[in-house]
Amino acid sequence: MRETSRIKPWIVLVTSFLINLIIGILYIWSIISKALVNDLNWTSKQASLPYTFVTVTFVIAMAIFGKLQDTKGPRITATIASIMMGCGIILSGIFISPVMLVITFGIIAGAGIGTANVATVPPAVKWFPPEKKGMVTGLSVAGIGISAVVYSPICNALLKSVGIEKTFIYLGIAALVLMVLLSQLLTNPPAGYVPRSRGTEKKREQKSAVSASVKDIGIKEVLKTAAFYKLWVMFAFSGSAGLMVIAHAAKIAQVQVSWEGGFYMVILLAVFNAAGRILGGTVSDKIGRMNLLRIIFVLQAINMLLFSLHSSIPMLAVGIAVTGLCYGAGFSVFPAITIDLYGMKNFGANYGLIMTGWGFGGVIGPMLAAAVFDANKNYYLAYIISCALLVISLLITFTFSKLKNKKTDQ
């Protein structure tokens, strides 16, 4: 088992990364939405509604199917997710209409995306030693961050060559086949498995002691803790800033720098989103989860405050890059904190619950920016409000007790 255990953890981690890469189709919705408006004469509201439903269905599915992952394991959970997502996207191409797309993509595929998301991190983390939790979660979710770079050229090529209907069908078939195959490689370690650690024996004993001291807590108990509500608010407020820029990057480029190449800003944001997820997890293992969150919130708050001053393409690129870096880093830290505080056994259900905060941020961020722009024809007030929300998130980090800081900093 020792020889296979050297390879198996990386197989599971790479599989987790690849599945997350596939489910990142959500990050290219702006391209699909544009095709729906231009090719099928949908209104902007009709074209954006499936995306809105996905952000809600996504987190609901995580909360529901997270429990399945905890009890039945990642393989069956990911397989179910593959079928839901793949079939949902295929049906989107077959029955394409404003109402049906809400059902097929917004609900069915959205549930598959959320379920797959919650099935990937837990098995990967279990194969690695406790001191690498942040690194593992970061590498796993980096697949979602980089997905736009992969999907964008493929989607653009398909839209030009076969049209929107067949684009959905081809992407759905590819996602279904690849995800079902990859899901079979997602397994938990055998009973009694002890991850290898490169540290000294003393460090191993210390890490083991810390790991053992974290009690596995279920949803009912989690909801009774103040830490849950603090994490939820921080995830919602900090995530809303990143999601606001993700949703309006092309428009911001058009309005602030009179540039129609906002597509390239979306790609830039995706690259730094992925980089943030990888670096954030690794750095949090070294300096502590809360310490890194404070750095993220301060950097992002300053970035939002200065965003209205980005009046050239290079300056806007810097602002977009910082946004992606901070947004991505948060996605590697929050799951690690969830494990630190509430244990690994019920991670799927617990993190699914905390992810509803991100879902709320996915509503308030883009909607806030849209409302501000409709009223003022610029995004300046939205930047200031986002900055204020990030400052609140920063202040919340200081309310965690020293005991919990020790746990989350391990």
ABEGO torsion letter per residue (X at the ends): XAAAAAAAAAAAAAAAAAAAAAAAAAAAAAAAAAAAAAAAGBBAAAAAAAAAAAAAAAAAAAAAAAAAAAAAEAAAAAAAAAAAAAAAAAAAAABBBAAAAAAAAAAAAAAAAAAAAAAAAAAAAAABBAAAAAAAAAAAAAAAAAAAAAAAAAAAAAAAAAEAAAAAAAAAAAAAAAAAAAAAABBBBBBGBBBBBABBAAAAAAAAAAAAABBBBBAAAAAABAAAAAAAAAAAAAAAAAAAAAAAAAAAAAAAAGBAAAAAAAAAAAAAAAAAAAAAAAAAAAAEAAAAAAAAAAAAAAAAAAAAABABAAAAAAAAAAAAAAAAAAAAAAAAAAAAAAEAAAAAAAAAAAAAAAAAAAAAAAAAAAAAAAAAGBAAAAAAAAAAAAAAAAAAAAABBAAAAAAAAX
